[in-house]
Amino acid sequence: MNAAEVMIEAASHLETLPLMQLSGLGKAYGAVTVLSGVDLDIRSGEVHAIIGENGAGKSTLMRLISGHVKPSAGTIRLSGELVEFQNPAAAENAGIALVHQEILLADGLTVVENLFLGRELTRNGVIDDRAMERIAVQRLADLGCTASPRALIRSLPIAQRQLVQIARALLEDHRLVIFDEPTAVLTTTEVDTLLGIVRGLRDQGAAVLYISHRLNEVEALADRITVLRDGKMIGTYDAANVTQEDMARLMVGRELSMLYPPKRGVSTAAPVLEIEHLSVPGFVEDASLVARPGEVLGLGGMIGAGRTELFEGLLGLRPAKVGEVRVSGKAVRIRSVADGVDVGIGYLTEDRKGKGLLLRERLAPNLVLTALSRLYRKPYIEQSLEQRELDRAVDEYDIRVRSKRLEAGQLSGGNQQKLLLAKIMMLDPKVVIIDEPTRGIDIGNKSQIYSFIDALIRAGKACIVISSELQELVGLCDRILVMRAGSIVAEFAGNDITEEAVVLAATSGGPNAAAGGKH
């Protein structure tokens, strides 16, 4: 073989090398192994999805690849060369970007300041604010983000913050971009835009690692899929040959059809909650509904239809006008969440991190905070009683913790939601309103949340579920009300509940559109 042939063969070999190769990669913290034996190749020009339940090791794997933690075992090769990233900056310098699941932005800085933090543009030795703002406007527009570059991060809704975080990661070109649950807080339109961005990165030759609990996104986006379970690889599969049902079974060892409890049928009991003519200025117009014990009532519709705002108005979290509210047939006046608790209404917010839990406080205080007056008859807190309540909640709601002295922020999303549900159920409400019950939660924990909802329904309570996941509404709910542009436009029950019917009503009114009245 002559020199030219050797060079051609070497070049061909480099072209077929994966961008990154992981061999026997693992991580242990003391005696606890959280990830082991990962053998994986990551290729340029493909979207490679990583799926698994919470605790399966997905985020640990991403943090190993991106230099946030160092492996306890195994090796990482980048373009065939052995690498050991000492920190995230070293990984980023090598062309690896990580879009974190958590929002990691400086609240007190503007959007443009966050985008360019640590990499400010200068002109003649002076920071070029005009150039940075011009680039920021374009990058935000690419993601469908309407935030002003001059807006403070703390003033933005959580979905806009996530888009800013994604824009920061994509500000520079990278060889490998890792997305860790990027769509958990985004609207349907924003999700579609982001998926288009991800496909664009792939088409430009970048490698993309994509973590998501939303299996429909994985099915639509991925070229290959790797499944993790309990810190170990189950396997890597060609996405064209794997259905959502296959993914669910590989992740948790059971069929997707087993996710939801059996339907109970439409309740004929007297309403436990009646709302007449409730309006929230700018969000909800003249909404009326009833909820009955022994049923799950779903609220569907597009993001911005007014679903969350309706119940925030009911509970005094937004200014609202209401004709009348009755609980168990008795007219009540609700001016706050506390008033709602007093009349038997429990509310689980969609923002469990920002509004539902004190993330830097221990589990026990989080659990009993809203029930202090019911638990304690003395002018001081009995820690033994507090601990007993936590022990009971951990067992009853299967809150998985390595220590009961953890802070709430140290729990996974699924376990945070279980803690929040246990907290609300301590109040023994007649009606439980749950906004986005399984957002950002893996399939195994979803199944448990659905079982808890089924249990409280069978105990004679009413549950109202607000959800952006059509499959969840159809699988879980006995009745569904659909909102569009601030109004309740349709109601479905029994065999009339289908994804197609709900989508049609949410977008155009549909054949079962309602002109008004109580649903």
C-alpha positions in Angstrom: 0.0 0.0 0.0 1.5 3.3 -1.0 1.5 6.5 1.1 -1.6 8.0 -0.7 -3.6 4.8 0.0 -2.6 4.8 3.6 -3.8 8.4 4.0 -7.1 7.6 2.2 -7.7 4.6 4.5 -6.9 6.7 7.6 -9.3 9.4 6.5 -12.0 6.8 5.9 -11.4 5.4 9.3 -11.8 8.8 11.0 -15.1 9.4 9.1 -16.5 6.1 10.5 -15.4 6.8 14.1 -18.2 7.8 16.4 -17.9 11.3 17.7 -17.8 9.9 21.3 -17.4 6.4 22.7 -18.2 5.4 26.3 -16.7 2.2 27.5 -17.6 0.7 30.9 -18.6 4.2 32.2 -19.8 4.3 35.8 -20.2 6.5 38.8 -20.3 5.6 42.5 -20.7 7.8 45.6 -19.0 5.9 48.3 -20.6 2.5 48.5 -23.6 3.5 46.4 -23.3 2.9 42.6 -25.6 5.0 40.6 -24.4 4.1 37.1 -22.3 1.2 35.9 -21.1 -0.5 32.7 -22.3 2.0 30.1 -21.0 1.2 26.6 -22.3 3.7 24.1 -21.3 5.3 20.9 -22.6 8.8 19.9 -22.6 9.7 16.3 -22.5 13.0 14.5 -25.6 13.8 12.5 -28.0 11.8 14.6 -30.4 12.4 17.5 -29.8 9.7 20.2 -32.5 9.6 22.9 -31.7 8.4 26.4 -34.8 7.2 28.3 -35.5 5.6 31.6 -37.4 6.2 34.9 -36.3 8.8 37.4 -33.2 7.4 39.2 -32.2 5.2 36.1 -29.0 7.2 35.7 -29.8 9.5 32.8 -28.8 12.8 34.3 -25.7 11.2 35.9 -24.7 10.0 32.4 -25.1 13.5 31.0 -23.1 15.1 33.8 -20.3 12.6 33.2 -20.2 13.4 29.5 -20.3 17.2 30.1 -17.6 17.4 32.8 -19.8 18.1 35.7 -18.8 15.0 37.6 -15.9 12.6 37.1 -16.4 8.9 36.4 -15.5 6.3 38.9 -15.0 3.7 36.2 -14.6 3.5 32.4 -13.4 5.8 29.7 -14.6 8.5 27.3 -13.1 9.0 23.9 -13.8 12.0 21.7 -13.0 11.6 18.0 -11.0 8.5 19.0 -8.9 10.4 21.6 -9.1 9.5 25.3 -10.4 12.5 27.3 -10.9 13.4 30.9 -12.8 16.6 31.4 -11.8 18.4 34.6 -14.8 20.7 34.6 -17.8 21.8 32.4 -15.7 24.6 30.9 -13.2 22.0 29.5 -16.1 20.0 28.0 -17.6 23.1 26.5 -14.2 24.1 25.0 -14.2 20.6 23.4 -17.5 21.4 21.7 -20.0 19.8 24.2 -23.0 21.8 25.4 -25.5 20.7 28.1 -29.0 22.2 28.4 -29.9 21.4 32.0 -33.3 20.2 33.2 -33.2 22.9 36.0 -33.2 26.6 35.1 -29.7 27.8 35.8 -29.9 31.5 35.0 -29.1 34.6 37.0 -32.4 36.0 38.1 -31.1 39.5 38.7 -29.6 39.9 35.2 -31.3 40.6 31.9 -32.0 38.1 29.1 -29.1 39.4 27.0 -26.7 39.5 30.0 -27.5 35.8 30.7 -27.0 34.8 27.1 -23.5 36.3 27.0 -22.5 35.9 30.6 -18.8 35.0 30.6 -18.4 35.5 26.8 -19.4 39.1 26.3 -18.7 40.6 22.9 -16.4 43.6 22.8 -15.4 46.3 20.3 -12.2 48.3 20.7 -12.0 46.9 24.3 -15.5 48.0 25.2 -18.5 45.6 25.7 -20.6 45.8 22.6 -24.2 45.9 24.0 -25.7 46.7 20.6 -24.2 43.7 18.9 -25.1 41.3 21.8 -28.7 42.6 21.8 -29.0 42.2 18.0 -27.8 38.5 18.2 -30.1 37.9 21.2 -33.1 39.1 19.3 -32.4 36.7 16.4 -31.6 33.7 18.6 -34.7 34.1 20.7 -36.9 34.5 17.6 -35.5 31.3 16.2 -36.9 29.5 19.3 -40.2 31.4 19.2 -39.3 33.2 22.4 -41.0 36.6 22.8 -39.1 37.8 25.8 -37.4 41.2 25.5 -33.6 41.0 25.6 -33.7 43.7 28.3 -36.2 41.9 30.5 -34.9 40.6 33.9 -35.0 36.8 34.1 -37.0 36.9 37.3 -39.8 38.7 35.5 -40.3 35.9 32.9 -42.6 32.9 33.0 -40.9 29.6 33.6 -41.3 28.5 29.9 -39.6 31.7 28.7 -36.7 31.1 31.1 -36.2 27.7 29.7 -36.1 29.0 26.1 -33.5 31.6 27.2 -31.5 28.8 28.7 -31.7 26.8 25.5 -30.7 29.9 23.5 -27.7 30.4 25.7 -26.6 26.8 25.0 -27.0 27.2 21.3 -25.4 30.6 21.0 -22.2 29.0 19.8 -21.7 26.0 17.5 -21.1 22.6 19.3 -20.2 19.1 18.1 -22.4 17.5 20.7 -25.5 19.1 22.3 -27.2 17.4 25.2 -30.9 18.2 26.1 -32.1 17.1 29.5 -35.9 17.3 29.7 -36.0 20.5 27.6 -39.7 20.6 26.9 -41.2 19.9 30.4 -42.4 23.5 30.8 -43.0 24.5 27.2 -46.2 25.0 25.3 -47.2 22.8 22.4 -46.1 25.5 19.9 -42.8 26.0 21.7 -42.2 22.2 21.7 -42.7 22.0 18.0 -40.3 24.9 17.4 -37.6 23.3 19.6 -38.0 19.9 17.9 -37.4 21.7 14.6 -34.2 23.2 16.1 -33.0 19.8 17.2 -33.6 18.3 13.8 -31.7 21.3 12.3 -28.7 20.6 14.6 -28.7 17.0 13.4 -28.9 18.0 9.8 -26.0 20.3 10.2 -23.9 17.4 11.4 -24.0 17.8 15.2 -24.6 14.9 17.5 -27.6 15.4 19.8 -28.3 13.5 23.0 -32.0 13.9 24.0 -33.5 13.0 27.4 -37.3 13.2 27.7 -40.2 11.5 29.6 -42.4 12.4 26.7 -42.3 9.2 24.6 -44.2 10.8 21.7 -41.3 13.3 21.3 -38.8 10.5 21.4 -40.7 8.5 18.8 -40.9 11.5 16.5 -37.3 12.7 16.9 -34.8 10.0 17.7 -32.7 8.0 15.3 -31.5 5.6 18.0 -32.7 5.0 21.6 -30.8 3.9 24.6 -32.7 2.6 27.6 -31.4 2.8 31.2 -32.9 1.0 34.2 -31.6 1.1 37.7 -28.3 2.6 36.7 -27.6 0.0 34.0 -28.0 -0.1 30.2 -30.9 -2.3 29.0 -29.8 -1.7 25.3 -29.6 0.6 22.3 -32.3 0.3 19.6 -33.0 1.6 16.2 -35.9 4.1 16.8 -37.7 3.0 13.6 -38.2 -0.4 15.2 -39.4 0.7 18.6 -42.9 1.9 19.5 -43.9 3.9 22.6 -45.3 0.7 24.1 -41.9 -1.0 23.5 -40.2 1.9 25.2 -42.5 1.8 28.3 -42.0 -1.9 28.6 -38.2 -1.7 28.4 -38.2 1.2 31.0 -40.5 -0.3 33.6 -41.1 -3.9 32.6 -44.8 -3.6 31.8 -47.2 -2.5 29.0 -48.2 1.1 28.4 -51.9 0.0 28.5 -51.4 -0.9 32.2 -50.5 2.7 33.1 -54.0 3.8 33.9 -56.4 2.3 36.5 -59.8 1.0 35.2 -62.4 3.7 34.5 -65.1 4.1 37.0 -67.9 5.4 34.8 -69.7 8.7 35.0 -70.8 9.6 38.6 -74.4 10.4 39.2 -73.9 11.6 42.8 -74.9 15.1 43.9 -72.2 17.6 43.1 -69.6 18.3 45.8 -68.3 21.4 44.0 -70.5 23.8 41.9 -69.1 26.9 40.2 -71.4 29.4 38.5 -70.4 32.2 36.2 -66.8 32.6 37.2 -64.7 35.1 35.2 -61.0 36.0 35.4 -60.3 39.3 33.5 -58.2 38.6 30.5 -58.3 34.8 30.9 -61.7 33.2 31.7 -65.2 34.3 30.6 -68.3 33.1 32.4 -67.3 29.5 33.3 -69.6 27.2 35.1 -69.0 23.6 36.1 -69.7 20.8 38.7 -67.5 18.1 40.1 -69.0 15.0 41.7 -67.6 12.6 44.3 -66.3 9.4 42.8 -65.1 10.9 39.5 -62.1 12.4 37.8 -63.0 15.5 36.0 -60.5 16.6 33.4 -59.8 20.0 32.0 -58.3 20.0 28.5 -57.4 22.7 26.0 -54.4 24.4 24.5 -51.9 26.2 26.7 -53.4 29.7 27.3 -57.0 28.5 27.1 -57.6 29.6 30.8 -57.6 26.2 32.5 -55.1 27.1 35.3 -56.4 30.7 35.6 -60.0 29.4 36.2 -59.0 27.7 39.4 -56.5 30.4 40.4 -59.4 32.7 40.2 -61.6 30.4 42.3 -59.0 30.2 45.0 -58.2 33.9 45.2 -54.8 33.7 43.4 -56.1 36.0 40.7 -58.7 38.7 40.7 -62.0 37.1 39.7 -65.7 37.6 39.6 -68.0 34.7 40.5 -71.7 34.3 40.7 -71.7 31.6 43.3 -69.6 28.7 44.6 -71.2 25.8 46.5 -69.4 23.0 48.3 -71.7 20.0 49.2 -74.7 22.2 48.4 -73.7 25.1 50.7 -72.8 28.5 49.3 -69.2 29.5 50.3 -67.0 32.5 49.8 -63.4 31.8 48.9 -60.9 34.6 48.9 -57.7 32.6 49.4 -56.2 29.1 49.2 -56.6 28.9 53.0 -60.4 29.6 52.6 -60.5 26.8 50.0 -58.8 24.4 52.5 -61.4 25.4 55.1 -64.3 24.5 52.9 -62.7 21.2 51.7 -60.8 22.1 48.5 -57.1 21.1 48.1 -55.0 22.5 45.3 -51.8 21.2 43.8 -50.1 23.9 41.8 -48.4 23.1 38.4 -45.3 24.8 39.7 -44.3 22.4 42.5 -40.8 23.8 42.8 -41.7 27.5 42.8 -45.0 27.5 44.7 -45.7 24.0 46.0 -42.7 23.2 48.1 -39.9 24.9 50.1 -37.0 23.3 48.3 -34.4 24.2 50.9 -36.4 22.9 53.8 -36.5 19.4 55.1 -39.3 16.9 54.1 -41.2 16.9 57.4 -41.8 20.7 57.6 -42.9 20.7 54.0 -45.3 17.9 54.7 -47.1 19.4 57.7 -46.9 23.1 56.9 -50.5 23.5 55.8 -51.9 21.2 58.5 -50.2 22.7 61.5 -53.4 24.0 63.1 -55.0 20.5 62.8 -52.0 18.6 64.0 -50.9 20.7 67.0 -52.8 21.7 70.0 -49.8 23.1 71.8 -48.0 26.4 71.1 -44.9 24.5 69.8 -44.2 21.8 67.2 -43.8 18.3 68.5 -41.0 16.9 66.3 -41.9 13.3 67.2 -45.4 13.9 65.8 -43.9 15.6 62.7 -41.6 12.6 62.2 -44.5 10.1 62.6 -46.5 11.9 59.9 -43.5 11.8 57.5 -43.0 8.1 58.2 -46.6 7.5 57.4 -46.5 9.6 54.2 -43.3 7.9 53.0 -44.9 4.5 53.3 -48.3 5.4 52.0 -47.2 7.4 49.0 -44.0 5.4 48.3 -41.8 8.5 48.6 -38.3 7.1 47.8 -35.6 8.7 49.9 -32.2 7.6 51.0 -32.6 9.8 54.1 -35.7 11.4 55.7 -33.6 14.4 56.6 -33.2 15.4 52.9 -34.3 18.8 51.7 -37.3 18.7 49.4 -35.2 20.1 46.5 -33.0 16.9 46.7 -35.9 14.7 45.7 -36.6 13.6 42.1 -39.6 15.3 40.3 -41.8 12.2 40.9 -41.0 12.1 44.6 -41.6 15.8 45.0 -45.0 15.4 43.5 -45.8 12.5 45.8 -44.7 14.7 48.8 -47.0 17.5 47.5 -49.9 15.1 47.2 -49.3 13.7 50.7 -49.2 17.3 52.0 -52.6 18.1 50.4 -54.2 14.9 51.5 -53.3 15.6 55.2 -56.1 18.2 55.0 -58.7 15.5 54.1 -60.2 17.6 51.3 -63.5 16.8 49.6 -62.2 18.1 46.2 -58.6 17.8 45.0 -57.5 20.0 42.1 -54.3 18.8 40.5 -52.6 21.0 37.8 -50.3 19.0 35.5 -50.0 16.0 37.9 -47.2 14.3 36.0 -45.2 17.0 34.3 -41.6 16.0 34.1 -42.3 12.6 35.8 -41.2 9.3 34.5 -43.6 6.5 33.5 -43.2 4.5 36.7 -44.0 7.4 39.0 -46.9 8.4 36.6 -48.5 5.1 37.2 -48.2 5.5 41.0 -49.7 9.1 40.8 -52.6 7.7 38.8 -53.2 4.9 41.4 -53.2 7.5 44.2 -55.8 9.5 42.3 -57.9 6.4 41.8 -57.7 5.6 45.5 -58.9 9.0 46.6 -61.8 8.8 44.0 -62.8 5.4 45.4 -62.7 6.9 48.9 -65.6 9.2 47.7 -63.7 12.4 46.9 -63.8 14.4 43.6 -60.6 15.1 41.6 -60.2 17.7 39.0 -57.1 17.2 36.7 -55.7 19.9 34.5 -53.4 18.4 32.0 -51.6 19.3 28.7 -51.1 15.6 28.0 -54.0 14.3 25.9 -53.2 10.7 26.5 -53.3 11.3 30.2 -56.7 13.0 30.1 -58.2 10.3 27.9 -56.7 7.5 30.0 -57.5 8.8 33.4 -60.7 11.0 33.3 -64.4 10.0 33.6 -65.5 13.4 32.2 -63.5 16.0 30.3 -64.3 19.7 29.9 -62.5 21.5 27.1 -61.6 25.1 27.2 -60.8 27.4 24.3 -60.0 31.1 24.5 -61.2 31.4 28.1 -64.5 29.6 27.7 -65.7 26.0 28.4 -66.7 24.9 24.9 -67.3 21.1 25.2 -67.9 18.2 27.5 -67.1 14.5 26.8 -67.9 11.4 28.9 -67.7 7.7 28.6 -67.0 6.4 25.1 -67.2 9.9 23.6 -63.8 10.6 25.2 -61.2 10.4 22.5 -58.0 12.3 21.7 -59.4 13.4 18.3 -62.6 14.8 19.9 -60.7 16.8 22.6 -58.2 18.2 20.0 -61.1 19.3 17.7 -63.0 21.0 20.5 -59.8 22.7 21.8 -58.9 24.1 18.4 -62.2 24.8 16.6 -65.1 24.2 19.0 -65.9 20.7 17.6 -69.2 18.9 17.2 -69.9 18.9 21.0 -69.3 22.6 21.5 -71.3 24.2 24.2 -72.8 27.7 24.2 -72.8 28.0 27.9 -74.3 26.6 31.0 -73.1 24.3 33.7 -71.0 21.3 32.8 
